[in-house]
Amino acid sequence: MFPSRIWREMPQRYRLEASTCKKCGKIFYPPRLICDKCGYRKFEKINLPEEGKLKTFTVIRTPASQFSDEAPYAIGIIRFSNGLQMMGQIVDCDLEKLKIGQAMRLEFRRVQTHDTHGVLSYAHKFVPKWY
Amino acid sequence: MVGIVGYGAQIPRHRIKVEEIAKVWGADAPSYKKGLMLSEKSVPTPDVDTITLSVAAARNALKRALINPKDIGAVYVGSESHPYAVKPSGTTVAEAIGCVPDCHCADFEFACKAGSEAMFVGLGLVKSGFCKYVLAIGGDTSQGAPGDALEYSAAAGAAAFIMGKKDVIAECTHTYSFMTDTPDFWRREHEFYPQHAGRFTGEPAYFRTVKGAAAGILKKAGMTPKDFDYVIFHQPNGKFPQRVGKMLGFTKKQIEPGWLAPRLGNTYSGASPIGLTSTLDISKPGDKILMISYGSGAGSDAFVWKVTDRIKEARDLAVRTSTLLDKNITYVDYGTYAKYRHKILKNK
């Protein structure tokens, strides 16, 4: 990922910043300029919760080359209490024990390292809630 | 009153046992376990580094501090495993917790003392009025060369402390530092693994420095070991802190809450700071805690903390260190550990 893109997406990737339409209340992650439900252009910044529930998942066994060291790994969609859904990697888990409906916590992790010389990119991954 | 207004730790969930490492190198596991007083150590996964550990620890500290991150005036990360050779860890941590752009950031290095260095500077900035709050972090994903004695102990973890003047959990009543040029452990530029001077790391380095710091702070504070409820020493293994504690006249009861190396390993810059978090977790208002770090090269920072009433409401606002240390553990074999720690050379 090019450094400028990493930098541009930091509010969402690092701090889970989303936006709520001030007219209809629809939440967008990442934020948008115009609400696709009501067309309104004013939004309030919010931070997504740190926890959600696993809606669905799949196990990747043949990954893209930059993730080959991590295979097999799970990718899932979690649903937050505010209804928003997010896709991400599930880590620190036993793949055989993952269950739909399981509580998940978001943790800040490395996403890509770009070999040994590129800029490191960070974001949140899902970890089964255990405390 | 200047001190800690929020604290938090982070420890990776994976562990490797001494037996598993010894098996690969044909070493005698019982001898290592007895010699180091250590049975296992934490292992970071490839997506965990000093920055991610620092962010998690800082978020736990914020949960206990109950402050707006925007009020943090400085973020200092002490580590000897900063992910970049050139680019700060502190800015990523500051960005992730939301205290940019009105803050000062710096990365500290001083072998295993980098975390307490950040705490020392943070306390000074708050005391002088330069900053309302300072976030000071000690964390590492330390490396030990394959087959070296260090490989049995080099572990990963971080602790974060928010220093401030209002709603303090533990007041810092005294500090003292003891520094000399003692080359017991080092890593030259472009080298992957550190080197150490074997037995020279003991008496002339660790023990002389920690004892010097203890003598200095006890004199400065006008206190004796009996005046403290708890003491935390740097813990490169399980044995050194117990031995130096006994030399100084501390009891096992005073040492044990912050003595994590037997199950955690040596988290380098995180070692005595994580020990302080686990001690705060079980302390009572009025308790007095002595913390003495140690960094090769060499130096020790010593702090006297006095726990306040606020510990009662703050300690369970975030996960306790004992939970991170003892629960949800996954043991890995040496092959997995070697892959996670980038010890296997692959074709480019």
Interface residues (C-beta under 8 A of the other chain):
Chain A: M10 Y14 R15 D69 E70 V91 D92 E107 F108 R109 R110 V111 T113 L120 Y122 K125 W130 Y131
Chain B: R13 T45 P46 D47 V48 D49 I51 T52 V55 A56 R59 P83 Y84 T92 E95 A96 I97 G98 V319 T323 K327 N328 T330 K339
